[in-house]
Amino acid sequence: MVKTLNYGKFKLMERSFTNIIDNKEDALRRVRVALLNILEDTEDARRIAVDEKNKTMAIIENLTDGILLLDTNGRVETISLMVESFLKKSKEEIIGIDFFDIIAGNEFKALKDLLKDGGKIKAVQRKEVEVGDNLNLEVTVVFLKTEQEEKGSLIVLHDVTRDKLIEKMKTEFVSIAAHQLRTPLSAIKWTLRMILDGDVGKITEDQKELLDKTYISNERMISLINDLLNVSRIEEGRFLYKQENMQLEDIVDGIVKSSAESLKMKNLKIDIDVPKKLIPEVFVDKEKIGLVVQNLLENAIKYSKDGGDIKIVMEKLENEASFKIIDSGVGIPENQKERIFSKFFRGDNVVALETEGSGLGLYTAKNIVEAHKGKIWFESKENSGTTFCFTLPFAKK
Amino acid sequence: MFKKILLIEDDKFLRELMNKKLLSLDFEVSTAADGEEGLEKIKAEKPEVVLLDLILPGINGFEVLERAKKDPTTANIPIIILSNLGQSEDIEKGLKLGAKDFLVKAHFTPQEIVNKLKSILG
């Protein structure tokens, strides 16, 4: 067939082939340039990504907290350098290893107990554990998740050893200070009492009157130190001691009985209203809840006028026991209601009325009630009376 | 017959005051100013009741209590802690170690302390 083509036609075809090839070559050249450009962009992007990764790694590695990133199988992927010193192992002994194998040693038992839930790690939020020799760590575990998939978990170990030490020193300081203050106060108390009781000879009425007042002053000082001790314990967050199931009615009853003297002194009538059927028990540190009731009752007594009425009402609510104390006393001024639970705060009207009082009673009461997961509040009108209420959740069956 | 009380207290003035009070009520009183002396006197004198302070130089009150309760010759002597410590932990520790009672000095008058002694002596 080709043989039949004449030369002219052949030439024409050749030219058009050449054209096509030229065009193709051109196109290829353009594609090549484009590809090279893309490659260059990718290389740039890769370099940026590597830079970013290095930066992120550098940040993670140099964090002052211990950070461990676990994959979905619980193996360690990435750590910060602090982890090596917390776990007393080198990076090589940690990376790629199952986290629970790393902390299998006895010194990390507390940490393992905290985090191991079956075979898996569980999420915790700022829990303190002691590991090894006096190293106190605050541990947080969060699961890393995107919308589609689990990405493993993140463990954060924060060294709180120093904070613990300071806390311990503060407690020791407070208890030693309290002890040191109480000793001379005890000596004063005992001396005055013995003189007043006539143990060292007869005294005149005038002397007795003065010494009686001195004795009361000294008692005030003793109770102020008790208040301060309580506050310092509250602030350490370890105020509640031993919680047990109790009848709220019994606690209130005991406190009211022990206040009989001061009720009589002001000629106050007290009325206690409890339901016939026992209120379900509450789970409380009975000494501390007693302190709440005592503080509220003391206030009601102190700020009532002579011959007034005080009423206590206890009720069973849906999930909690409620306590209410209603007085017809001086009340709380409107503009000071917000500050009534603040430490050392005392209302203007009561400062004018009574110079004594530490301003710690309601602060203490609020902290105790809230430590029991209860609520405390009040309603008051100046010059007509105050009602303080608190609730405590029922004990779990 | 007068009952014999051992008073272990490092503060001289408190010791004198309590001593005076007890003597005025015809008790026989022996005193010790630190833990070591106290422990020796518990063993040697076998008092009928011990009033024991906790913060003492040298051997502290908790240790005195622990050792006295461990020694079969003194284990039955009732010991009342009379201290100015008074946190729930301290009280529980004292009672667990075998103290008969725990009195916070600043919260009791000498007469009230004597009443406690009498109730224990029967």
Interface residues (C-beta under 8 A of the other chain):
Chain A: S175 A178 H179 R182 T183 L185 S186 A187 K189 W190 T191 R193 M194 D197 D199 V200 I222 I225 L229 R233 Y241 K242 E287
Chain B: D11 F13 L14 L17 M18 K20 K21 S24 I55 N84 L85 Q87 S88 E89 V104 K105 A106 H107 T109 P110 Q111
